[in-house]
Amino acid sequence: MLVDIAKRRFITVGFTGFVLLIPLAITSTSGWIRRLGGRRWNRLHQLIYLAAIAGVIHYYWLVKADVRKPLQYAVVLSLLLGYRLVVSVFRNSRQTTMQDSRARACKSVARRPQSMRPAFSVTTPRIRGEMLAGTKSQVDPSEAELIQRALSGQEEALRELVRPCEHS
């Protein structure tokens, strides 16, 4: 049996692709997404790329005479994976650009004379997240109270509400 498997490589590659699909099938429910957490679940489900490549290789090695169909599948898979790669690189470069612009803003503040520097930035982590996501939510009463106290000049409330700009 082992000789047969070694002789027919397409069996090994096909079985490997199938085995890679098993954890994806098991963890595809919303309960598993909650248990694993979104980031780990996404990382695990990237196995689909390897399984798809293994499937194309399996089909190519399986076919003996007319390899046009497996090559068509390989081209389609290459186009889809290439698209995913371009989108991923573009998304990462945008995030890097946003981080760089924030760092430049903090550096430009650091170059100002002390009298011209703002003492704080006026966004809470929740508000910054909403600004990035493009959403708005209602301010809950405790935040409204903090904002009111901050506007009236109470420094402790202001420090609770705002985050200082980290200078590098």
N, C-alpha and C positions, 0 to 999 in steps of 0.2 A: 504494500500500500504506500509506504514512504517513497519507494522508487517511482511509483506511478505519479505521486504528487511532484517529486523533483523533476520528472520527465515532462510534465505538463504544467508549466509555470502559470498559465492562465487560471488554473484552479486556485493556486495560492493567492494570486492577486485578487481574484473575484471573492474568495472567502475573506480576505483581509478587508475589502470594501464592505462586505456584508457585516462583519464583526464591528466595524466602525459605525455602522448605522444603528446597532443595538442600543448603545447608551442614548442616542438621539431620540429613538422611539420611546424609551423609558422616561426620559426627562422632558417630554414635550407637553406636559400638562401644566396648568397654571400653579398647581400646588408645588411642583418641582421647581418652577421658576422662583416662587417665594422662598423655598427651602435653600436653593443654591445662591440666590441673589442674582440680580440682573447681569452683573459683570461676569461672574463665574459661569452663568448659564450661557451667555453669548460666547464666551471663550470655549466652552465645551462644544457648542453647536458649530464652531468653525471646523470641526471634524468633517462636516459635509463636503468641504472642498477636497480633502484627501480621498473621501469615499467616491466622489464623482470622478476624480482622476483615475483612481483604481478601477472604477467601472469602465471607463473608456479604454484603458490599457487591457483590461480583461477581455473586452469585446474585440479589440484589435488582434490580440494574440489568439483568440478563439477562432476567428474567421480565417480560413485557409486560402480561399480563391479570390473572392471579390472584396477588397478592403475599402471600397468607396464609402459604404455606409458607416463603418467605424471612424473613418477619417472625417466624414461630415459631422459626426458627433464630437470629434476632437476639435474641429474648427468652432462649432457652436460653444462648446465648453470654454475654449480659449478666449472667445469674444466676451463671454459672460464674466469670466475671471479677470480678464483685462479691464473690463468696465468697472468691476468691483475695486480693482487695484487703483485705477485712476481716481475714482470717487474717494477712496480712503486717503490717498496722498493729498488730494485737494482739501479734504476736510481737515487733515492734520496740519497742512500749511496755513489754513485759515485760523485754526486755533493758535498756532505759533505766532501768527501775525497779530492776533488780538492780545496775546500775552506780551509780545514785544512792544505794542503800542502802550499798554498799561505801564510797562517798565520805563519806557521813554517819558511818559507823563510824570511818573514819580521822580525820575532823574531831573527833569526840567524844573520841578518844584524844588528839588534839593539844591539846584544851582542858584535859585533866587536868594536874595538877601533874607535874613531871618525875619525881618519885619514884614516882608511880602509873602511869606509862606502861609498857606492855610494850615490851621491846627489839626484838621481832620478831614476825612471824606464823609459825605453825608448819606451813605447807603449802608443798609444792614445787609447781612448775607442773603436773607430772603429776598430783599428788593433787588439786589444784584442778580440773583438767579432768575427773577421774573423779568428783569431787563434783558438778560441773555435769551430767555425763552420767548420774549415778546408777549407775556401775559400780564394781567393785572389782577390783584385780589383786594378785598376790602381790608382795611387796617383794623386789627382787633383792638379792643378797648385798652389793653395794657400798652400796646405800641402807641396808640393815640395819646395816652397819658404821658408816656416817655417823650413823645414829640413835643407836646405842649410844655412839659417841664423844661425840655431842652431849649425851646424857643424863648422861654421866660428867663433863661440865663442860669439855670442851676447846672453846674458843671458835672456833678456826679451822674445825673440823668443823661447828660450829653455823652459822657464816657461810656455808659451802658449802651447807648444807641449807636454810636458811630465807631468806626475802626480807623486807627491812625494809618497814614500812608507809610508803608515800609520803604525806607530809603536804603539803597544798596551802596 
